[in-house]
């Protein structure tokens, strides 16, 4: 590898790790938002704050806002919106380690989708990675068959739709600007938030107090208790996405993607240090297994891309 390529790879990895550190911090505070407002209001207000920041990203030359093909970008935006709705719903009542473990089932789903539906060959190393990642997920989520709570599957559903989004991005959105894809996601999340609020206005339900009522709560005003955490999410998410965009511009995608798994360290670590959320030994081992599985999949992807 040439010196310039090495420098770009190091810069890309540092940017990705920094982005994951930001996400690992700010996502811990979603539960604070969930104490007073609802999921739909959170996404609408956060998206409205993010849109002007995305305009700034475009003005900085990171890509145009309008897509080349509206149809596929709309489909992708709907898939990532479903993924984020499930993930953020889980953050309201699950420790961040468990929510992230569910979301990061996505590489496993990507592999299964490409093998079963796209008919692509998967070798033994990738099968090992899938089994290792699945074992890690079970170690982190620790499902109890005698006290099963279907809500623990919410982040796994998020991982499934995140995987579908990744497949669509890879197969149909390679020529789209990253800023355009981000804009599509944010606009769709805003629309989902608005539709959820309209539905709850016409068909209100009795939402439990606190985080348990996050997905069922309609419009709450004033929202001064949640406002600082929504602003934190908007600014932090935009900064993190900026770093992710730059990382993928500088580095080879399959190499850079491996560093996304650092969020599995930053999120639970911050939750432990700042919020007192503890992890058991099996959960720590499970996080390591998921990260290893992701690194192994990234390594095989890189080898496959480099093959003549």
Helices and strands as residue ranges (DSSP letters): H 3-26, G 27-29, H 30-34, H 39-59, H 70-91, H 96-103, H 106-116, H 124-141, G 150-153, H 154-172, H 178-202, G 210-216, H 224-250, H 253-258, G 259-262, H 263-275, H 281-306
